[in-house]
Amino acid sequence: MRTKSLIIGLLLILFLGQEASSQIRSKYLRRFRSREVSFSIGATNLIGELGGANRIGSEAFSLRDFDFPAVRPTIGGGYGFQILNRASLKTNLVIGYMRGNDKFTQYASRRQRNINYRSILIEFSQQFEYMLTQGKQTRTAYNLRMQRKKFSLKNIPFTTYLFAGVGFFYFNPQNMDKHGVWRNVKQYHTEGEGFVPTRKNYSLFQFCIPMGIGIKYPLGKGYSLGFEYGFRKTFTDYLDDASMTYFDEDFLRQHYGQVAVDLSNPASKEALLYLRPGQQRGDPRDKDFYLFALISIYRDLSRVSRIRNFRF
Protein backbone atom coordinates (compact mmCIF):
# COMPACT_ATOMS: atom_id res chain seq x y z
CA MET A 1 0.00 0.00 0.00
CA ARG A 2 2.80 2.35 0.91
CA THR A 3 4.59 1.52 -2.36
CA LYS A 4 1.42 2.18 -4.39
CA SER A 5 0.93 5.54 -2.67
CA LEU A 6 4.55 6.44 -3.32
CA ILE A 7 4.22 5.61 -7.03
CA ILE A 8 1.00 7.63 -7.31
CA GLY A 9 2.68 10.53 -5.53
CA LEU A 10 5.69 10.44 -7.84
CA LEU A 11 3.46 10.30 -10.91
CA LEU A 12 1.48 13.27 -9.58
CA ILE A 13 4.68 15.25 -8.98
CA LEU A 14 5.94 14.44 -12.46
CA PHE A 15 2.62 15.44 -14.00
CA LEU A 16 2.44 18.71 -12.10
CA GLY A 17 6.12 19.41 -12.85
CA GLN A 18 5.57 18.78 -16.54
CA GLU A 19 2.49 21.01 -16.53
CA ALA A 20 4.40 23.80 -14.77
CA SER A 21 7.34 23.39 -17.13
CA SER A 22 4.99 23.59 -20.11
CA GLN A 23 3.41 26.78 -18.77
CA ILE A 24 6.79 28.36 -18.10
CA ARG A 25 8.03 27.35 -21.55
CA SER A 26 4.85 28.71 -23.15
CA LYS A 27 5.22 31.99 -21.24
CA TYR A 28 8.89 32.17 -22.22
CA LEU A 29 8.11 31.59 -25.90
CA ARG A 30 5.39 34.21 -25.87
CA ARG A 31 7.80 36.72 -24.42
CA PHE A 32 10.78 35.81 -26.58
CA ARG A 33 8.98 34.56 -29.66
CA SER A 34 11.23 36.02 -32.35
CA ARG A 35 12.51 33.28 -34.67
CA GLU A 36 13.80 34.00 -38.14
CA VAL A 37 15.56 32.53 -41.14
CA SER A 38 17.78 34.47 -43.50
CA PHE A 39 19.32 34.22 -46.94
CA SER A 40 22.46 36.20 -47.71
CA ILE A 41 24.64 37.22 -50.62
CA GLY A 42 27.82 39.22 -50.36
CA ALA A 43 31.57 39.27 -50.69
CA THR A 44 34.61 37.93 -48.92
CA ASN A 45 38.26 38.91 -48.84
CA LEU A 46 41.32 37.33 -47.27
CA ILE A 47 43.95 39.39 -45.49
CA GLY A 48 47.02 37.19 -45.81
CA GLU A 49 50.49 37.22 -47.35
CA LEU A 50 49.57 37.69 -51.01
CA GLY A 51 48.76 40.88 -52.87
CA GLY A 52 47.70 43.74 -50.63
CA ALA A 53 48.55 47.42 -50.58
CA ASN A 54 51.29 49.00 -52.65
CA ARG A 55 53.62 49.15 -49.65
CA ILE A 56 55.29 46.87 -47.14
CA GLY A 57 52.79 44.59 -45.41
CA SER A 58 51.45 45.25 -41.94
CA GLU A 59 53.02 43.35 -39.05
CA ALA A 60 49.79 43.34 -37.04
CA PHE A 61 46.03 43.10 -37.52
CA SER A 62 45.25 45.79 -40.08
CA LEU A 63 42.80 46.48 -42.89
CA ARG A 64 45.29 48.53 -44.86
CA ASP A 65 46.18 45.41 -46.88
CA PHE A 66 42.58 45.04 -48.02
CA ASP A 67 42.82 43.93 -51.64
CA PHE A 68 39.86 45.04 -53.80
CA PRO A 69 40.87 42.95 -56.86
CA ALA A 70 40.76 39.86 -54.64
CA VAL A 71 37.15 40.36 -53.47
CA ARG A 72 35.03 37.33 -54.36
CA PRO A 73 31.32 36.38 -53.96
CA THR A 74 29.71 34.41 -51.18
CA ILE A 75 26.24 33.13 -50.28
CA GLY A 76 24.79 31.89 -47.03
CA GLY A 77 21.83 31.23 -44.80
CA GLY A 78 21.00 31.28 -41.14
CA TYR A 79 18.50 30.55 -38.40
CA GLY A 80 18.23 32.76 -35.33
CA PHE A 81 16.09 33.02 -32.22
CA GLN A 82 15.79 35.46 -29.36
CA ILE A 83 17.05 34.32 -25.97
CA LEU A 84 16.83 37.61 -24.05
CA ASN A 85 15.18 40.95 -24.61
CA ARG A 86 18.25 42.29 -26.43
CA ALA A 87 20.12 39.09 -27.24
CA SER A 88 19.82 36.40 -29.89
CA LEU A 89 21.63 33.31 -31.06
CA LYS A 90 22.13 32.67 -34.74
CA THR A 91 23.44 29.64 -36.62
CA ASN A 92 25.10 30.40 -39.97
CA LEU A 93 26.28 28.46 -42.98
CA VAL A 94 28.30 30.47 -45.50
CA ILE A 95 29.91 29.29 -48.72
CA GLY A 96 32.43 31.61 -50.32
CA TYR A 97 35.46 31.85 -52.51
CA MET A 98 38.84 33.40 -51.70
CA ARG A 99 41.42 34.71 -54.12
CA GLY A 100 44.87 36.22 -53.86
CA ASN A 101 47.62 37.15 -56.29
CA ASP A 102 50.90 39.01 -55.93
CA LYS A 103 50.14 40.66 -59.28
CA PHE A 104 47.34 42.57 -57.53
CA THR A 105 49.95 44.80 -55.86
CA GLN A 106 52.57 47.14 -57.26
CA TYR A 107 54.87 46.59 -54.27
CA ALA A 108 58.00 45.26 -55.97
CA SER A 109 59.12 42.46 -53.64
CA ARG A 110 55.70 40.84 -53.42
CA ARG A 111 54.96 41.30 -57.11
CA GLN A 112 58.25 39.60 -58.04
CA ARG A 113 57.46 36.76 -55.63
CA ASN A 114 54.58 35.99 -58.02
CA ILE A 115 52.57 33.59 -55.81
CA ASN A 116 48.85 33.27 -56.52
CA TYR A 117 46.11 31.19 -54.96
CA ARG A 118 42.39 30.49 -54.82
CA SER A 119 40.30 28.51 -52.34
CA ILE A 120 36.76 27.52 -51.57
CA LEU A 121 35.55 28.54 -48.11
CA ILE A 122 32.76 26.76 -46.22
CA GLU A 123 32.04 28.15 -42.77
CA PHE A 124 29.63 26.97 -40.08
CA SER A 125 29.30 29.22 -37.05
CA GLN A 126 27.23 30.04 -33.99
CA GLN A 127 27.10 33.71 -33.10
CA PHE A 128 25.73 35.71 -30.21
CA GLU A 129 24.06 38.99 -31.16
CA TYR A 130 23.52 41.90 -28.79
CA MET A 131 21.08 44.56 -30.00
CA LEU A 132 22.10 48.17 -29.52
CA THR A 133 18.78 49.45 -30.89
CA GLN A 134 15.58 47.46 -31.51
CA GLY A 135 13.40 48.17 -34.51
CA LYS A 136 9.83 46.93 -34.79
CA GLN A 137 7.90 45.42 -37.68
CA THR A 138 5.21 47.85 -38.86
CA ARG A 139 2.98 48.12 -41.88
CA THR A 140 5.08 51.00 -43.07
CA ALA A 141 8.81 50.87 -42.58
CA TYR A 142 9.01 54.45 -41.34
CA ASN A 143 6.41 56.80 -39.94
CA LEU A 144 6.96 60.43 -40.95
CA ARG A 145 5.36 61.58 -37.71
CA MET A 146 8.38 60.15 -35.95
CA GLN A 147 10.42 63.02 -37.33
CA ARG A 148 8.48 65.46 -35.14
CA LYS A 149 9.21 63.47 -32.00
CA LYS A 150 12.14 64.16 -29.74
CA PHE A 151 15.08 62.03 -30.84
CA SER A 152 15.39 58.79 -28.90
CA LEU A 153 16.95 55.40 -29.51
CA LYS A 154 13.44 53.98 -29.13
CA ASN A 155 12.32 55.97 -32.17
CA ILE A 156 14.92 54.52 -34.50
CA PRO A 157 13.05 52.18 -36.88
CA PHE A 158 15.93 49.79 -37.48
CA THR A 159 17.85 47.29 -35.37
CA THR A 160 21.60 47.55 -34.88
CA TYR A 161 23.66 44.87 -33.20
CA LEU A 162 27.13 43.62 -32.39
CA PHE A 163 27.99 39.97 -32.77
CA ALA A 164 30.67 37.49 -31.77
CA GLY A 165 30.83 33.73 -31.74
CA VAL A 166 32.71 30.61 -32.65
CA GLY A 167 32.85 28.57 -35.84
CA PHE A 168 34.86 26.24 -37.98
CA PHE A 169 35.58 26.30 -41.69
CA TYR A 170 36.98 24.25 -44.54
CA PHE A 171 39.37 25.61 -47.15
CA ASN A 172 41.57 24.10 -49.84
CA PRO A 173 44.26 26.42 -51.27
CA GLN A 174 45.18 25.95 -54.91
CA ASN A 175 48.04 27.55 -56.83
CA MET A 176 48.36 27.84 -60.57
CA ASP A 177 51.52 26.24 -61.97
CA LYS A 178 53.50 27.61 -64.92
CA HIS A 179 51.35 25.60 -67.34
CA GLY A 180 48.15 27.25 -66.12
CA VAL A 181 46.90 24.22 -64.15
CA TRP A 182 45.41 24.72 -60.69
CA ARG A 183 46.99 22.39 -58.11
CA ASN A 184 45.94 21.50 -54.57
CA VAL A 185 49.11 22.78 -52.95
CA LYS A 186 48.79 21.17 -49.52
CA GLN A 187 49.82 17.82 -50.98
CA TYR A 188 53.06 19.33 -52.32
CA HIS A 189 54.25 20.66 -48.91
CA THR A 190 55.60 23.82 -50.56
CA GLU A 191 57.22 25.07 -47.34
CA GLY A 192 58.24 21.66 -46.03
CA GLU A 193 55.29 21.32 -43.64
CA GLY A 194 55.48 18.04 -41.79
CA PHE A 195 59.17 17.48 -42.54
CA VAL A 196 60.69 20.08 -40.20
CA PRO A 197 59.83 20.18 -36.46
CA THR A 198 59.09 23.92 -36.65
CA ARG A 199 56.74 23.47 -39.62
CA LYS A 200 53.80 21.31 -38.68
CA ASN A 201 51.42 19.99 -41.28
CA TYR A 202 48.31 22.16 -41.32
CA SER A 203 44.70 20.98 -41.44
CA LEU A 204 42.12 22.07 -44.02
CA PHE A 205 39.56 22.28 -41.19
CA GLN A 206 40.14 25.20 -38.84
CA PHE A 207 38.40 27.09 -36.05
CA CYS A 208 37.56 30.78 -36.27
CA ILE A 209 36.09 33.53 -34.12
CA PRO A 210 33.54 35.67 -36.01
CA MET A 211 32.85 39.21 -34.81
CA GLY A 212 31.40 42.35 -36.31
CA ILE A 213 28.37 44.63 -36.59
CA GLY A 214 25.03 44.42 -38.34
CA ILE A 215 21.86 46.37 -39.10
CA LYS A 216 18.29 45.33 -39.96
CA TYR A 217 15.56 47.45 -41.48
CA PRO A 218 11.91 46.30 -41.27
CA LEU A 219 10.11 45.97 -44.61
CA GLY A 220 6.76 44.91 -43.14
CA LYS A 221 4.78 41.64 -43.22
CA GLY A 222 7.52 39.81 -41.33
CA TYR A 223 10.40 40.66 -43.66
CA SER A 224 13.55 42.66 -42.92
CA LEU A 225 16.54 43.76 -44.96
CA GLY A 226 19.92 43.50 -43.28
CA PHE A 227 23.58 44.28 -43.78
CA GLU A 228 26.37 42.65 -41.81
CA TYR A 229 30.08 43.34 -41.83
CA GLY A 230 32.60 41.37 -39.86
CA PHE A 231 35.89 39.56 -39.79
CA ARG A 232 37.00 36.09 -38.77
CA LYS A 233 40.02 35.59 -36.58
CA THR A 234 41.70 32.32 -37.51
CA PHE A 235 44.44 30.26 -35.91
CA THR A 236 46.38 29.37 -39.05
CA ASP A 237 48.73 31.23 -41.35
CA TYR A 238 48.24 28.84 -44.25
CA LEU A 239 44.96 29.99 -45.79
CA ASP A 240 47.02 31.10 -48.79
CA ASP A 241 49.73 28.42 -48.27
CA ALA A 242 52.36 31.08 -47.58
CA SER A 243 53.74 31.51 -44.09
CA MET A 244 57.48 31.07 -43.57
CA THR A 245 60.56 30.76 -45.80
CA TYR A 246 61.41 29.03 -49.06
CA PHE A 247 62.18 25.36 -48.56
CA ASP A 248 64.96 23.15 -49.89
CA GLU A 249 64.28 22.69 -53.61
CA ASP A 250 66.21 19.44 -53.92
CA PHE A 251 64.08 17.89 -51.18
CA LEU A 252 60.84 19.02 -52.85
CA ARG A 253 62.01 17.81 -56.25
CA GLN A 254 63.01 14.41 -54.88
CA HIS A 255 59.73 13.78 -53.04
CA TYR A 256 57.13 15.64 -55.10
CA GLY A 257 58.73 16.43 -58.42
CA GLN A 258 59.49 19.65 -60.25
CA VAL A 259 55.86 20.73 -59.89
CA ALA A 260 56.38 21.21 -56.15
CA VAL A 261 59.44 23.39 -56.80
CA ASP A 262 57.54 25.52 -59.31
CA LEU A 263 54.61 25.97 -56.93
CA SER A 264 56.89 26.79 -54.03
CA ASN A 265 58.85 29.41 -55.94
CA PRO A 266 57.14 30.80 -59.05
CA ALA A 267 59.15 34.03 -58.85
CA SER A 268 60.23 35.96 -61.91
CA LYS A 269 63.64 35.16 -63.41
CA GLU A 270 65.14 38.29 -61.88
CA ALA A 271 63.78 37.50 -58.43
CA LEU A 272 64.95 33.87 -58.56
CA LEU A 273 68.48 35.17 -58.08
CA TYR A 274 67.73 36.16 -54.47
CA LEU A 275 64.46 34.35 -53.57
CA ARG A 276 66.21 31.14 -52.64
CA PRO A 277 65.72 28.53 -49.86
CA GLY A 278 65.88 30.22 -46.46
CA GLN A 279 64.64 33.58 -47.74
CA GLN A 280 61.33 34.99 -46.53
CA ARG A 281 58.22 33.70 -48.30
CA GLY A 282 55.60 34.73 -45.73
CA ASP A 283 55.28 36.09 -42.21
CA PRO A 284 54.33 33.57 -39.49
CA ARG A 285 54.05 36.24 -36.78
CA ASP A 286 50.47 37.07 -37.74
CA LYS A 287 47.68 34.64 -38.58
CA ASP A 288 45.50 35.09 -41.63
CA PHE A 289 41.99 36.46 -41.28
CA TYR A 290 39.13 36.99 -43.69
CA LEU A 291 36.22 39.38 -44.00
CA PHE A 292 32.54 39.04 -44.88
CA ALA A 293 30.15 41.74 -46.10
CA LEU A 294 26.64 40.29 -46.40
CA ILE A 295 23.26 41.63 -47.51
CA SER A 296 20.45 39.51 -46.09
CA ILE A 297 16.70 39.04 -46.32
CA TYR A 298 15.15 37.95 -43.01
CA ARG A 299 11.80 36.19 -42.56
CA ASP A 300 10.18 36.26 -39.12
CA LEU A 301 8.89 32.72 -38.56
CA SER A 302 7.09 33.62 -35.34
CA ARG A 303 4.94 36.07 -37.32
CA VAL A 304 4.00 33.29 -39.73
CA SER A 305 3.12 31.00 -36.80
CA ARG A 306 0.88 33.64 -35.21
CA ILE A 307 -1.01 34.10 -38.47
CA ARG A 308 -1.50 30.35 -38.98
CA ASN A 309 -2.58 29.75 -35.39
CA PHE A 310 -5.09 32.62 -35.33
CA ARG A 311 -8.66 31.52 -34.64
CA PHE A 312 -11.92 33.51 -34.91
C-alpha positions as CSV (number, residue, x, y, z in Angstrom):
1,M,0.0,0.0,0.0
2,R,2.8,2.3,0.9
3,T,4.6,1.5,-2.4
4,K,1.4,2.2,-4.4
5,S,0.9,5.5,-2.7
6,L,4.6,6.4,-3.3
7,I,4.2,5.6,-7.0
8,I,1.0,7.6,-7.3
9,G,2.7,10.5,-5.5
10,L,5.7,10.4,-7.8
11,L,3.5,10.3,-10.9
12,L,1.5,13.3,-9.6
13,I,4.7,15.3,-9.0
14,L,5.9,14.4,-12.5
15,F,2.6,15.4,-14.0
16,L,2.4,18.7,-12.1
17,G,6.1,19.4,-12.9
18,Q,5.6,18.8,-16.5
19,E,2.5,21.0,-16.5
20,A,4.4,23.8,-14.8
21,S,7.3,23.4,-17.1
22,S,5.0,23.6,-20.1
23,Q,3.4,26.8,-18.8
24,I,6.8,28.4,-18.1
25,R,8.0,27.3,-21.6
26,S,4.9,28.7,-23.2
27,K,5.2,32.0,-21.2
28,Y,8.9,32.2,-22.2
29,L,8.1,31.6,-25.9
30,R,5.4,34.2,-25.9
31,R,7.8,36.7,-24.4
32,F,10.8,35.8,-26.6
33,R,9.0,34.6,-29.7
34,S,11.2,36.0,-32.4
35,R,12.5,33.3,-34.7
36,E,13.8,34.0,-38.1
37,V,15.6,32.5,-41.1
38,S,17.8,34.5,-43.5
39,F,19.3,34.2,-46.9
40,S,22.5,36.2,-47.7
41,I,24.6,37.2,-50.6
42,G,27.8,39.2,-50.4
43,A,31.6,39.3,-50.7
44,T,34.6,37.9,-48.9
45,N,38.3,38.9,-48.8
46,L,41.3,37.3,-47.3
47,I,44.0,39.4,-45.5
48,G,47.0,37.2,-45.8
49,E,50.5,37.2,-47.3
50,L,49.6,37.7,-51.0
51,G,48.8,40.9,-52.9
52,G,47.7,43.7,-50.6
53,A,48.5,47.4,-50.6
54,N,51.3,49.0,-52.6
55,R,53.6,49.1,-49.7
56,I,55.3,46.9,-47.1
57,G,52.8,44.6,-45.4
58,S,51.5,45.2,-41.9
59,E,53.0,43.3,-39.0
60,A,49.8,43.3,-37.0
61,F,46.0,43.1,-37.5
62,S,45.3,45.8,-40.1
63,L,42.8,46.5,-42.9
64,R,45.3,48.5,-44.9
65,D,46.2,45.4,-46.9
66,F,42.6,45.0,-48.0
67,D,42.8,43.9,-51.6
68,F,39.9,45.0,-53.8
69,P,40.9,43.0,-56.9
70,A,40.8,39.9,-54.6
71,V,37.1,40.4,-53.5
72,R,35.0,37.3,-54.4
73,P,31.3,36.4,-54.0
74,T,29.7,34.4,-51.2
75,I,26.2,33.1,-50.3
76,G,24.8,31.9,-47.0
77,G,21.8,31.2,-44.8
78,G,21.0,31.3,-41.1
79,Y,18.5,30.6,-38.4
80,G,18.2,32.8,-35.3
81,F,16.1,33.0,-32.2
82,Q,15.8,35.5,-29.4
83,I,17.0,34.3,-26.0
84,L,16.8,37.6,-24.0
85,N,15.2,41.0,-24.6
86,R,18.3,42.3,-26.4
87,A,20.1,39.1,-27.2
88,S,19.8,36.4,-29.9
89,L,21.6,33.3,-31.1
90,K,22.1,32.7,-34.7
91,T,23.4,29.6,-36.6
92,N,25.1,30.4,-40.0
93,L,26.3,28.5,-43.0
94,V,28.3,30.5,-45.5
95,I,29.9,29.3,-48.7
96,G,32.4,31.6,-50.3
97,Y,35.5,31.9,-52.5
98,M,38.8,33.4,-51.7
99,R,41.4,34.7,-54.1
100,G,44.9,36.2,-53.9
101,N,47.6,37.2,-56.3
102,D,50.9,39.0,-55.9
103,K,50.1,40.7,-59.3
104,F,47.3,42.6,-57.5
105,T,50.0,44.8,-55.9
106,Q,52.6,47.1,-57.3
107,Y,54.9,46.6,-54.3
108,A,58.0,45.3,-56.0
109,S,59.1,42.5,-53.6
110,R,55.7,40.8,-53.4
111,R,55.0,41.3,-57.1
112,Q,58.3,39.6,-58.0
113,R,57.5,36.8,-55.6
114,N,54.6,36.0,-58.0
115,I,52.6,33.6,-55.8
116,N,48.9,33.3,-56.5
117,Y,46.1,31.2,-55.0
118,R,42.4,30.5,-54.8
119,S,40.3,28.5,-52.3
120,I,36.8,27.5,-51.6
121,L,35.6,28.5,-48.1
122,I,32.8,26.8,-46.2
123,E,32.0,28.1,-42.8
124,F,29.6,27.0,-40.1
125,S,29.3,29.2,-37.1
126,Q,27.2,30.0,-34.0
127,Q,27.1,33.7,-33.1
128,F,25.7,35.7,-30.2
129,E,24.1,39.0,-31.2
130,Y,23.5,41.9,-28.8
131,M,21.1,44.6,-30.0
132,L,22.1,48.2,-29.5
133,T,18.8,49.4,-30.9
134,Q,15.6,47.5,-31.5
135,G,13.4,48.2,-34.5
136,K,9.8,46.9,-34.8
137,Q,7.9,45.4,-37.7
138,T,5.2,47.8,-38.9
139,R,3.0,48.1,-41.9
140,T,5.1,51.0,-43.1
141,A,8.8,50.9,-42.6
142,Y,9.0,54.4,-41.3
143,N,6.4,56.8,-39.9
144,L,7.0,60.4,-41.0
145,R,5.4,61.6,-37.7
146,M,8.4,60.2,-36.0
147,Q,10.4,63.0,-37.3
148,R,8.5,65.5,-35.1
149,K,9.2,63.5,-32.0
150,K,12.1,64.2,-29.7
151,F,15.1,62.0,-30.8
152,S,15.4,58.8,-28.9
153,L,16.9,55.4,-29.5
154,K,13.4,54.0,-29.1
155,N,12.3,56.0,-32.2
156,I,14.9,54.5,-34.5
157,P,13.1,52.2,-36.9
158,F,15.9,49.8,-37.5
159,T,17.8,47.3,-35.4
160,T,21.6,47.5,-34.9
161,Y,23.7,44.9,-33.2
162,L,27.1,43.6,-32.4
163,F,28.0,40.0,-32.8
164,A,30.7,37.5,-31.8
165,G,30.8,33.7,-31.7
166,V,32.7,30.6,-32.7
167,G,32.8,28.6,-35.8
168,F,34.9,26.2,-38.0
169,F,35.6,26.3,-41.7
170,Y,37.0,24.3,-44.5
171,F,39.4,25.6,-47.1
172,N,41.6,24.1,-49.8
173,P,44.3,26.4,-51.3
174,Q,45.2,26.0,-54.9
175,N,48.0,27.6,-56.8
176,M,48.4,27.8,-60.6
177,D,51.5,26.2,-62.0
178,K,53.5,27.6,-64.9
179,H,51.3,25.6,-67.3
180,G,48.1,27.3,-66.1
181,V,46.9,24.2,-64.2
182,W,45.4,24.7,-60.7
183,R,47.0,22.4,-58.1
184,N,45.9,21.5,-54.6
185,V,49.1,22.8,-52.9
186,K,48.8,21.2,-49.5
187,Q,49.8,17.8,-51.0
188,Y,53.1,19.3,-52.3
189,H,54.2,20.7,-48.9
190,T,55.6,23.8,-50.6
191,E,57.2,25.1,-47.3
192,G,58.2,21.7,-46.0
193,E,55.3,21.3,-43.6
194,G,55.5,18.0,-41.8
195,F,59.2,17.5,-42.5
196,V,60.7,20.1,-40.2
197,P,59.8,20.2,-36.5
198,T,59.1,23.9,-36.6
199,R,56.7,23.5,-39.6
200,K,53.8,21.3,-38.7
201,N,51.4,20.0,-41.3
202,Y,48.3,22.2,-41.3
203,S,44.7,21.0,-41.4
204,L,42.1,22.1,-44.0
205,F,39.6,22.3,-41.2
206,Q,40.1,25.2,-38.8
207,F,38.4,27.1,-36.0
208,C,37.6,30.8,-36.3
209,I,36.1,33.5,-34.1
210,P,33.5,35.7,-36.0
211,M,32.8,39.2,-34.8
212,G,31.4,42.3,-36.3
213,I,28.4,44.6,-36.6
214,G,25.0,44.4,-38.3
215,I,21.9,46.4,-39.1
216,K,18.3,45.3,-40.0
217,Y,15.6,47.4,-41.5
218,P,11.9,46.3,-41.3
219,L,10.1,46.0,-44.6
220,G,6.8,44.9,-43.1
221,K,4.8,41.6,-43.2
222,G,7.5,39.8,-41.3
223,Y,10.4,40.7,-43.7
224,S,13.5,42.7,-42.9
225,L,16.5,43.8,-45.0
226,G,19.9,43.5,-43.3
227,F,23.6,44.3,-43.8
228,E,26.4,42.6,-41.8
229,Y,30.1,43.3,-41.8
230,G,32.6,41.4,-39.9
231,F,35.9,39.6,-39.8
232,R,37.0,36.1,-38.8
233,K,40.0,35.6,-36.6
234,T,41.7,32.3,-37.5
235,F,44.4,30.3,-35.9
236,T,46.4,29.4,-39.0
237,D,48.7,31.2,-41.3
238,Y,48.2,28.8,-44.3
239,L,45.0,30.0,-45.8
240,D,47.0,31.1,-48.8
241,D,49.7,28.4,-48.3
242,A,52.4,31.1,-47.6
243,S,53.7,31.5,-44.1
244,M,57.5,31.1,-43.6
245,T,60.6,30.8,-45.8
246,Y,61.4,29.0,-49.1
247,F,62.2,25.4,-48.6
248,D,65.0,23.1,-49.9
249,E,64.3,22.7,-53.6
250,D,66.2,19.4,-53.9
251,F,64.1,17.9,-51.2
252,L,60.8,19.0,-52.8
253,R,62.0,17.8,-56.2
254,Q,63.0,14.4,-54.9
255,H,59.7,13.8,-53.0
256,Y,57.1,15.6,-55.1
257,G,58.7,16.4,-58.4
258,Q,59.5,19.7,-60.2
259,V,55.9,20.7,-59.9
260,A,56.4,21.2,-56.2
261,V,59.4,23.4,-56.8
262,D,57.5,25.5,-59.3
263,L,54.6,26.0,-56.9
264,S,56.9,26.8,-54.0
265,N,58.9,29.4,-55.9
266,P,57.1,30.8,-59.1
267,A,59.2,34.0,-58.9
268,S,60.2,36.0,-61.9
269,K,63.6,35.2,-63.4
270,E,65.1,38.3,-61.9
271,A,63.8,37.5,-58.4
272,L,64.9,33.9,-58.6
273,L,68.5,35.2,-58.1
274,Y,67.7,36.2,-54.5
275,L,64.5,34.4,-53.6
276,R,66.2,31.1,-52.6
277,P,65.7,28.5,-49.9
278,G,65.9,30.2,-46.5
279,Q,64.6,33.6,-47.7
280,Q,61.3,35.0,-46.5
281,R,58.2,33.7,-48.3
282,G,55.6,34.7,-45.7
283,D,55.3,36.1,-42.2
284,P,54.3,33.6,-39.5
285,R,54.1,36.2,-36.8
286,D,50.5,37.1,-37.7
287,K,47.7,34.6,-38.6
288,D,45.5,35.1,-41.6
289,F,42.0,36.5,-41.3
290,Y,39.1,37.0,-43.7
291,L,36.2,39.4,-44.0
292,F,32.5,39.0,-44.9
293,A,30.1,41.7,-46.1
294,L,26.6,40.3,-46.4
295,I,23.3,41.6,-47.5
296,S,20.4,39.5,-46.1
297,I,16.7,39.0,-46.3
298,Y,15.1,37.9,-43.0
299,R,11.8,36.2,-42.6
300,D,10.2,36.3,-39.1
301,L,8.9,32.7,-38.6
302,S,7.1,33.6,-35.3
303,R,4.9,36.1,-37.3
304,V,4.0,33.3,-39.7
305,S,3.1,31.0,-36.8
306,R,0.9,33.6,-35.2
307,I,-1.0,34.1,-38.5
308,R,-1.5,30.4,-39.0
309,N,-2.6,29.8,-35.4
310,F,-5.1,32.6,-35.3
311,R,-8.7,31.5,-34.6
312,F,-11.9,33.5,-34.9
